[in-house]
Amino acid sequence: MNGLRKTWGADQDLATDEFDFELPPRLIANEPAKPRDSARLLEVSDVFNDRVVADLPSILKPDDIIILNDTRVIPARLRGTRRGARVELTLHKAEADGRWRAFARPARKLSAGDVIDFADGFMAQVNAKGEAGEVLLSFSSAEDLLTALDKHGEVPLPPYITRENGATSSDEDDYQTVYAVNKGAVAAPTAGLHFTDRLMAAVRKSGARFATLTLHVGAGTFLPVKVNRVSEHKMHSEWGRIDASTAEMINAARSAGGRAVAVGTTSLRLLESAASKDGEIRPFKAETDIFITPGYGFRAVDALITNFHLPRSTLFMLVSAFAGTARMKRAYAHAIDAGYRFYSYGDSSFLHRSEDNA
């Protein structure tokens, strides 16, 4: 499959306020759990079970297949100058022609044609300005861009992870899954941050298996929805790939009675983008801007491992579609009362799909 595909839930005219909730700032995780698999895990079905991530093998069944996103976060945050003034850029999407879209601060002082200097021989020209601080950039460097970013960029931590002087050397490891391979993400597939080699060995010992796909996560995925109606939100597109052997492995596992367990909303979104109407996964290599809201009929994913998401975000809308809006509101209220930690470095959940979406 090579075409962009956008899918909505049936309830397209929902109010964004339906997905709002109050989160105490003290519950926003500023550091990850160590070891990674010691993070808490809330199992969500008709009842809620408080567990830890290391308990995952006991939740799985022998024929289940666990789908991981093997994208690797690149050091996509750059600090430079334009005519002596400081500029900070966070790259969020590569274009086919080699240019990049980025969020700039302060964007209001940038104009098309401006040149931003990062280091000797490494600069970018502003080709165009978009909405919400977005700019389109073309880079000039004696090296390829990824090599230049390795030298001059830094880990693009989300704004709610506070660091006085930017990302630390610990973040360079912490904000990367242990199975990350394919460079291209500008935000981590955060559900996967909880996996350790020890946990993966225990999952295999339980009889479940792993499969990998690649979705290069863009910063736009995590942005809150600012419009009043869900149907008015424009979803950013991201590039993903599922190869034929992975598709065959997932289809075989489900045919044998196993569940497809997506690790993260990124894995889920790509699987649903690649699924036929009868739920068969087909090879996929394309952009996807699939936007899943309540009313969507899931075809390819049976369970979801995911962190706790921002209010009014497309990700909270997705988990509400998957497990039921009322159930997820109760689950989040339970998590807040129980002191679960939220967002990228926070705790996790194991969501059983609502029977309404079976």
C-alpha positions in Angstrom: 0.0 0.0 0.0 1.5 3.3 -1.0 -1.2 5.9 -0.6 -2.0 8.3 2.3 -5.1 7.2 4.0 -7.2 9.1 6.6 -9.7 7.4 8.8 -12.1 8.9 11.2 -14.5 7.5 13.8 -18.2 7.6 13.2 -18.8 10.3 15.8 -17.0 13.1 13.9 -18.7 16.1 15.4 -17.6 15.5 19.0 -16.7 18.5 21.2 -13.1 18.6 22.1 -14.1 19.4 25.7 -15.4 15.8 26.0 -11.7 14.8 26.2 -10.6 17.3 28.8 -9.7 16.5 32.4 -7.9 18.0 35.3 -4.4 16.7 35.9 -2.4 17.7 39.0 1.0 19.0 37.8 2.8 16.9 40.4 1.8 13.8 38.4 3.7 14.8 35.3 6.9 12.7 35.3 10.1 14.5 34.9 12.3 11.4 35.2 11.7 7.8 34.1 11.3 4.9 36.4 14.5 2.9 36.9 14.7 0.2 36.1 12.4 0.8 33.2 10.1 -2.1 33.8 9.5 -1.1 37.4 7.0 1.5 36.2 3.4 1.0 37.2 1.0 -0.6 34.8 -2.8 -0.1 35.0 -4.7 -3.0 33.3 -8.0 -1.6 32.0 -10.9 -3.8 31.2 -14.3 -3.9 32.9 -12.2 -3.7 36.1 -8.9 -2.0 36.9 -5.9 -3.9 38.0 -2.9 -2.1 39.5 0.3 -3.8 38.3 3.9 -3.0 37.3 5.3 -3.3 33.8 7.3 -6.4 34.8 4.0 -8.2 35.2 3.3 -8.0 31.5 4.1 -11.7 30.7 1.3 -12.7 33.2 -1.2 -10.7 31.2 -0.2 -12.1 27.8 -1.3 -15.4 26.2 1.0 -17.9 24.5 -0.1 -17.1 21.0 -0.1 -13.3 21.4 2.1 -11.1 19.1 3.5 -7.9 20.5 4.1 -5.2 17.9 6.9 -2.8 18.6 7.8 0.5 16.8 11.6 0.3 16.1 12.0 3.9 15.1 15.0 5.7 16.6 14.8 9.3 17.9 17.2 11.7 16.2 18.7 14.7 18.0 16.2 17.0 16.3 16.4 20.1 18.5 18.8 22.7 17.2 19.9 26.0 18.7 21.3 28.7 16.3 21.4 32.3 15.5 19.9 34.6 12.8 21.6 38.0 12.6 22.9 37.5 16.1 19.5 36.6 17.6 19.0 33.2 19.1 16.6 30.7 17.4 15.5 27.3 18.6 14.2 24.7 16.1 12.6 21.3 16.6 12.4 19.3 13.4 9.3 17.4 13.1 8.8 16.0 9.6 11.1 15.3 6.6 9.8 16.1 3.2 10.4 13.9 0.1 12.7 16.6 -1.4 15.1 16.6 1.6 13.7 19.7 3.3 12.3 19.6 6.9 9.4 21.1 8.6 10.2 22.4 12.1 8.7 24.4 14.9 10.6 27.6 15.6 11.0 29.8 18.6 10.6 32.7 18.2 8.9 32.1 14.8 7.4 35.6 14.5 10.9 37.0 13.9 11.7 34.7 11.0 10.9 35.4 7.4 11.3 33.4 4.2 14.9 33.7 3.0 16.4 34.1 6.4 19.5 32.0 7.1 20.0 30.3 10.6 23.5 29.4 11.6 24.1 26.4 13.9 27.9 25.8 13.4 30.7 26.5 11.0 29.4 25.2 7.6 26.0 24.0 9.0 23.1 26.3 8.4 19.4 26.3 7.2 17.4 28.7 5.1 13.8 29.4 5.8 11.8 28.6 2.7 8.3 29.3 4.0 6.4 29.9 7.1 3.3 28.0 8.2 0.9 28.1 11.1 1.6 27.7 14.8 5.3 28.5 14.5 6.0 26.0 11.7 8.7 26.8 9.2 10.0 24.9 6.1 13.8 24.6 6.0 16.5 23.6 3.5 19.8 22.6 5.1 23.3 23.3 4.0 26.1 21.1 5.4 29.3 19.5 4.2 27.9 16.3 5.9 24.6 14.6 5.5 22.0 16.0 7.8 21.8 13.1 10.3 25.5 13.2 10.8 25.3 17.0 11.4 22.5 16.5 13.9 24.5 13.9 15.8 27.2 16.5 16.3 25.1 19.7 16.8 21.6 18.6 17.8 20.1 17.5 21.1 17.3 15.1 22.2 14.0 16.8 21.5 12.3 16.3 24.9 8.7 17.3 25.2 8.1 20.8 26.8 6.6 19.3 29.9 9.9 17.5 30.8 11.8 20.4 32.4 15.5 20.8 32.0 17.2 24.1 32.9 20.0 23.6 30.3 18.3 21.2 27.8 18.5 17.4 27.6 21.1 15.7 29.6 23.3 12.7 28.8 20.9 10.5 30.7 18.1 11.6 28.5 20.0 10.5 25.5 19.6 6.9 26.7 16.3 7.3 28.7 14.4 8.8 25.7 15.2 5.9 23.4 13.8 2.4 23.4 16.2 -0.5 23.9 15.1 -1.9 20.5 15.4 1.4 18.5 17.0 0.9 15.1 15.7 3.0 12.2 16.6 6.7 12.6 13.9 9.3 11.8 11.6 10.0 14.8 11.6 13.4 16.5 9.6 12.1 19.5 9.9 8.7 21.2 7.3 6.0 20.9 7.0 6.3 24.7 5.1 3.1 25.6 8.2 1.2 24.4 10.4 3.1 26.9 9.4 0.6 29.6 10.8 -2.4 27.9 14.1 -3.9 29.0 16.0 -6.9 27.6 15.0 -8.8 30.7 11.3 -8.1 30.2 11.5 -9.0 26.5 13.1 -12.4 27.4 10.3 -13.0 29.9 7.7 -12.2 27.3 9.3 -14.7 24.9 9.4 -17.3 27.6 5.7 -16.9 28.2 5.1 -18.0 24.6 4.3 -14.6 23.1 6.3 -13.3 20.2 7.5 -9.9 19.0 7.1 -8.2 15.6 8.5 -4.8 14.5 7.3 -2.0 12.3 8.6 1.5 11.8 6.6 4.8 12.2 8.7 7.9 12.4 6.9 9.8 15.2 6.4 13.5 14.6 6.0 16.1 17.2 2.6 17.0 15.9 1.2 13.7 17.2 1.3 14.9 20.8 -0.1 18.4 20.3 -3.3 19.2 22.1 -6.3 19.9 19.9 -7.1 23.6 20.0 -10.3 23.7 17.9 -13.7 23.3 19.6 -14.9 20.5 17.4 -12.8 17.3 16.9 -13.7 17.2 13.2 -11.9 20.6 12.6 -8.5 19.3 13.8 -5.9 18.7 11.1 -3.7 15.6 11.9 -0.1 15.7 11.0 1.1 12.9 8.7 3.9 10.5 9.5 5.9 8.0 7.5 5.6 4.3 8.3 6.6 0.9 7.0 5.4 -2.6 7.6 7.3 -5.2 5.6 5.7 -8.4 4.1 7.3 -10.7 6.7 5.9 -8.7 9.6 2.4 -8.5 8.0 2.5 -12.3 7.5 3.6 -12.9 11.1 0.8 -10.8 12.6 -1.8 -12.3 10.4 -0.7 -15.8 11.2 -0.7 -15.1 15.0 -4.3 -13.7 14.8 -5.5 -16.6 12.7 -4.1 -19.0 15.3 -6.2 -17.3 18.0 -3.5 -14.9 19.4 -4.0 -11.2 20.0 -2.3 -8.4 18.2 -0.9 -6.3 21.1 0.3 -2.9 19.9 3.0 -1.2 22.0 2.1 2.4 21.7 -0.5 4.4 19.8 2.1 4.8 17.0 2.1 1.1 16.4 -1.7 1.0 16.5 -2.1 3.8 14.1 0.2 2.2 11.5 -1.4 -1.2 11.9 -4.9 0.2 11.4 -3.6 2.2 8.4 -2.4 -1.0 6.8 -5.4 -3.2 7.6 -8.0 -4.3 5.1 -11.7 -4.2 6.0 -11.5 -7.8 7.3 -8.5 -7.0 9.5 -5.7 -8.5 7.4 -2.4 -6.6 7.7 -0.9 -5.8 4.3 2.6 -4.5 3.6 2.7 -0.7 3.9 5.2 2.0 3.0 3.7 5.5 2.9 2.6 8.5 4.9 -0.4 8.2 7.1 -2.5 10.8 8.9 -5.0 8.4 10.3 -7.0 10.1 13.1 -8.9 7.7 15.3 -11.8 9.0 17.4 -14.7 7.3 19.2 -16.9 5.4 16.7 -14.0 4.0 14.8 -14.2 0.3 14.1 -10.9 -1.4 15.0 -9.8 -4.1 12.6 -6.2 -5.1 13.4 -5.4 -4.5 17.1 -6.8 -6.4 20.0 -4.9 -4.9 23.0 -2.9 -1.7 23.5 0.0 -0.9 25.8 0.3 2.9 26.2 1.2 5.7 28.6 -1.2 8.2 30.1 -1.8 11.1 27.7 -2.5 14.8 27.6 -6.0 16.2 28.1 -7.6 17.2 24.8 -5.0 15.3 22.8 -5.6 13.1 19.8 -4.0 10.3 21.8 -6.6 10.5 24.6 -9.2 10.4 21.8 -7.7 7.3 20.4 -7.6 5.4 23.7 -11.2 6.5 24.3 -12.1 5.0 20.9 -10.3 1.8 21.7 -11.4 1.1 25.2 -14.5 3.3 25.5 -14.8 6.9 26.4 -16.6 6.4 29.7 -14.2 3.6 30.7 -11.1 5.6 30.0 -12.4 8.6 31.9 -12.9 6.3 34.9 -9.5 4.8 34.3 -7.8 8.2 34.2 -9.6 9.2 37.4 -8.4 6.0 39.1 -4.9 6.7 37.9 -4.9 10.2 39.2 -6.3 9.1 42.6 -3.7 6.3 42.8 -0.8 8.6 41.9 0.2 7.2 38.6 2.7 9.3 36.7 1.7 10.8 33.3 3.2 11.5 29.9 6.4 10.4 28.2 8.5 9.4 31.3 5.4 8.3 33.2 3.7 5.0 33.9 1.8 2.7 31.5 -1.4 0.9 30.9 -2.6 -2.3 29.2 -5.9 -1.6 27.5 -8.3 -4.4 26.5 -10.3 -3.4 23.5 -13.9 -2.6 24.3 -16.4 -5.2 23.2 -18.2 -2.4 21.3 -15.1 -2.3 19.0 -14.7 -6.1 18.6 
